[in-house]
């Protein structure tokens, strides 16, 4: 009887060194004991980088030993086609034909990095799920370290902890740090900067998150709801080369806003605090006007002070209503059943890939 993934994780098998087993029976016994890793890679602009990345992953598709003596094996790599502007779809087909461990996942249209990642997680079958970028800045050789950290800390979710600066410009790095600080300090109370696209999560947790996460839900927030305390694994990020980032300024702002909306009700409580702040400011301004009236003949014109109060109050009200409306919009999308993603067959194999008939007499 084949043991469950959980039993496979508990079993302790510690061979020496990197092992390539010679007999079929030994290979099968090793596969039952090794931690099976599913790698999920959302693909948007992977035409130039995917082949080199898969060559690095290939060496981990045999039973491999970590520094702490744990055995793991990459059992599948799920390449999720998110309909980018290049020839990524053709490269995915070529790689799937060359490697039997690659499983393409075809989306019906472009949904974005997080929905594409969730689609891959939902399609996975490994004991652990590793998510990584397509651009090569994440080194697959670090996967063994992720597993060691997870088992050492008893954590179901491990994030990469870069020891060097991300290979982006200073403005983007600074904005990213500021966004993570705001998110961690005011919205969730989690440790600053823990969220990274290079992560390892227990397979059954990841697949469950992919099943219940609705539209507008930030992936890492959804995982934090159920995964418990997280751990971090030190990694060194590599340069992306000449590949241009797929995130525009608008996309990054939208990304941050999704973080805010899916972080819980703290933003709503901040709206209440904002209202209280404006109320106190109004009281302080009224006291100031009273003092000026009593002690001086220089009295601000009534129209100016009235307009200032009206504008400030109206701005606070509109801002509050805007935040509440965004929450209502997320709830409406979830209630209407708007899908987060939709997996389809390879368009090349379906009707869209078939040549058209030339006429009634065409065969």
N, C-alpha and C positions, 0 to 999 in steps of 0.2 A: 504493500500500500504506500503510495507516494505521500510523504509528509507535507503538511501545509506550509505556506511561506513563513508563518510565525515560528513553526517548529524548526524550519531551516535556519532562521536567524538565531535561535537559542542554541542550536547544536554547536559544539566547539570543535572545529577542525583546523589544526595548525600545522601544515606541512612546512618544509624549509625551502625558502627561495621561491622564485617564479617557476611554476611547474607546468610542463606540457606532458600530459599523461599519454602513455603508449598504447594501452589496451582499451577496447570499447567499454568493458565492464568498469574499469577504473574511471574512465571519463564520465560515465553515467552516475557512478557513486559520488564523484566529485561535484557534478552539477547539482545533485540533490542537496549537498551540504553547503555549497557556495551561495553567497547572497546574490540574487539575480537583480541586475541593474537595468532599468529602462531609461534611456536618454531621450528627452523630448527637446527638439530644436525647432522653434517657429522660424519659418523661412520667408523672408521678404526680399532681400537683396543678397542672395547667396551664390550667385553664378560664379564668382571668382574665388570664393573662400571655402565652399562646402567640400570639394574634393580633398584638399589638404587636411581639413579637419577630420574627415572620415578615415583617412589613412592613419591618423593618430589614434582614433578610437578603435580601429581594427585590432591593434595589439592587445586591447583589453577584452576582446571577445573570447579569450581562453581563460581558464581559471587562473587568477592572479592573487598574490598575497600582499596584504598591506603591511605597513611598518609594525603594527601591533599584532600581526599574525592572523588576521581575519582573511577569509577567502571570499573573493567576489568575482563576478563575471558579467560583462555587458551582454545581455541576452537579446536586446533589440534597440534600434535607434529609430525613433519616430520623427520623420521630417514632415512638418506641417506646412503645406503650401498656402501662404497667405496672399497670393496674387500680387506679387511685387512687380516693379516696372521692368525687370530684366528677364533673362532666360532661366530663372531658377527652376521652373517646372520641368524643363528639358533636362537640366542637371540632375534633378531628383530622379527622373526616370532612368537616366544612365547609371546612377549610383545604385538604384534598386536592382537593376539588371546585373550589376557587378558584384554586389554584396548580398548574401542571403539574410543578413541580420537587419537589413533596412526595411522599414515599413512606411511607405508614403501615406500621408493623411491629406486628403484633398478637401478644401473648404469651398463653398459655393461662391464666395466673393471675399474681398478683403475685410477682415473684422478687427484687426489690430493684434498687437503682440500678446496681450494677456488672454483674450479669447482663444487665440491660436494655441497658446500654451495649455490652456484648460482642455481644448479639444484633444491635444496629444496626450495629456494626463488621463483623460477619460478612455482613451484607446489603448493604454498601456497594460502590461500584465506582470511587471516585475515586483520583487519584494520592496525595492526602493525605486524612486523616480528622481532622476537628476535633470534639471532644466538648465540649458545653457544657450548662449547666443551663437549665431551663425558666423560671426565675423572673425572668429579665431582668437579673440582676446582672452577667452577662457581656456585654460590648459586642461585637457582630459586627464592628464597624469595626476591631477589633484583629487580625483574621485576617491581613490583609496584613503586619502587623508580625511575626506568628508565622512567616510564610513567609520573610520577610527574615532573621530570626534563624536559622531552620533552614538556609537556603542559605549564609548567611555563616559559620556555625559548622560546617557539614557534619554536622549532627545529624539523626538520624531521629526524635527525640522532643523536643518543646519543651513546657515547662510555663509556665503563667501565673505571674508573680511580682508579687503585689499590692503596690502602692506605698502603699495606704491600709489601714486596719483593716477586716477583713471586717464586713459589716453584721449582726452578731449581738450578743448580750449578752456582757458581760465574762466570765462564767463559761464559756460555750461557747468563746469565743476563747482563754481561758487554758488550758482543758482540751485544745483542739486543738493548741496550741503544745507543751504538755507531752507529749502523745501522740506528736507528730512527732519531738520531741527524743529521747524514749525509743527510738522505732523507729529513728531514724537513728544514734544513738550505740551502742546495745547490740545491735541485731538485723541491720542491713544495712551500716552504715558509710557510707551515702550522705549527701549534703548535707542539712542540716536544712531541712525545710519545702518540699521540691521538689514534693511531691505535691499536685496541684490537679485538680479536675474539668474545668477549662478547659485543654485540651491539644491539641496537634497531633502526629500520628504518621504516618509514611510508610504509605501505604495497604496495601502488601503485608505489612508488618510487623504492622499492626493486624489484618488479616484472618487472618493465621497465628496470632496470639495467640488470637483468638476461636475458632479451630478446635481448639487443644490445651488451653486453660485448663479445668481441671476444677472441680468444686464445692468451695467453700471457699477458692479461690485469690483472693488480692487482686489486682485488675486491674493496679495500677501495679507490683507486684512481678513479675507475669507479663511485663509489657512490659519491665521492666528486665533480665530474663533474656536477652533477644535484641536489644534496641534499642541497646545500647552507651551511650556517654556522652550525657547529656541536656543540654539548654540551657534557658535561662529567658528569658521575654519580659516586660518590665515592662508591667503593665496597671493600670487603676483600676477597682475593683469598684463597681458601682452598688447603690443601695438596693433591697431586695426589695419595698418597699411594705408593704401590709397582708397579704401572703401569709404564712401560718403555715408554719414549717419542717416538713417531713415526717419529720425525724429526732427521735425521742424519746430520752430518756436511755438506755433499754435498747438502742435501735437503734445509737446511737453507741458503746456499750460492745461490742456485737456486731461492729460495724465494726472497732474497734481490735483485737479478739481475732482476727478473720480476718487482719488485717495480721500479727499475731504468728505465727499458725500457718503462713502461707504464706511467711514470710520466710527459710526455710531451717532449718538445724540449729543455729543459734546458741542458740536457747532450750534445746535439749537440753544443749548445753555449759554453759549457765548453771545447769542442774539439777545437773550434776557439780560446778560451782564452789560451788553452795549446799551440797551435801553436804560438801565439803571445809571450808567455813566453819563448819558446825555441828560437824564433828569437831574443828577447832581450838578452837572455843568450849568443847567438852566437856573438852578437855585443860586449857585455861586454868582452867576451873571446878574441875577435880580438883586442880590445883596450889594454887588458892586454899583449898580445903578442907584440904589437907595443911598449908599454912602456918598456918591458923587453929588446927588441932589441935595443932601443935607449940608455938606461941607464946601460946596463950590457952586458958582453960578454957571460953570461950564457943563451943561447937561447935553448928552448925546441926543441927536434928533430922534424923535419917536419912530419915524418911518424906518430909519436905518436899523435900529435895534429890533424892531418888529420883523423886518425882513431877514435879519441874521437868525433869529430864533426860528422863524418859519422854515427857512432853508435847511438849517441843521436838523430840525425835527423831521421834516419831510425826507431828507436824505437817510436818516436812521430808519424811518418807517419803510421806505422803499427797499433799502438794503435787507432789512429783516424779512420783508415779504418775498424778496428774490431768493433768499436762502431757503425759506419754507417752500416756495414753489418748486425749487430744484428737488427737494425731498419728495414732494408730491409727485413730480414727474417720474422719479425712479420707482416709486410705489405703483404708479399707473402702468409703467412698462412691464413690471413684474406681474401685475394682476392681469394684463392683457395677454401674457404668455409670449412676449417678444423673445425670440431665441437669442442666446448669447453667441452661438455659432451654429453652423449646419455643415455636417460632413456629407460629402457626395462621392461618387465614383470619379475615376480619372476622366476628365473631360475629353481626352484624346481617344478613349475607348468608347465613349457614348455617342449619341446622335450628333453632338457638336463636332466630333472628330471624323465623322463619316463624309465621304465626298457626295455632293448633291447629284441628283439625276439630271441628265441632259434633256430629258423630254419624255413623252409617253412611250416612245419606242426604246428607251434606254434599258439595259438589262438590270 
